[in-house]
Amino acid sequence: MDVVHPEGWRDPIGYSNGISTPAGRLLFVAGQVGWDEQQTFHSTDLAPQFEQALKNVIAVVEAAGGGVENICRITAFCCDKPAYLAARPELGGIWRRQMGRHYPAMSMIFVAD
């Protein structure tokens, strides 16, 4: 197995951003949050954090030699369902800008704070 770490990113503490396996070329991407490559949050709002987290996932996949078309599953966690429902049109635009028309298997899980 190989650790995948996008160039220029600050080192994670206690986890790996991605692990790639040689057999079948699988990449397991750690849960990504809405901070940048220096682990700095630039917004507390849902949509900008979603966009940054999605960019982070894509960066890990690209660091392993893949592209958005190689992403086969995304699970998102949200602690504010009303904010998610209100932001859905904006989130859809973010998705299309980052992922195009690629729609892997997806789950949205609502959790308590």
Secondary structure, 3 states (H helix, E strand, C coil): CEEECCCCCCCCCCCCCEEEECCCCEEEECCCCCECCCCCECCCCHHHHHHHHHHHHHHHHHHCCCCHHHCCEEEEEECCHHHHHHHHHHHHHHHHHHHCCCCCEEEEEECCC
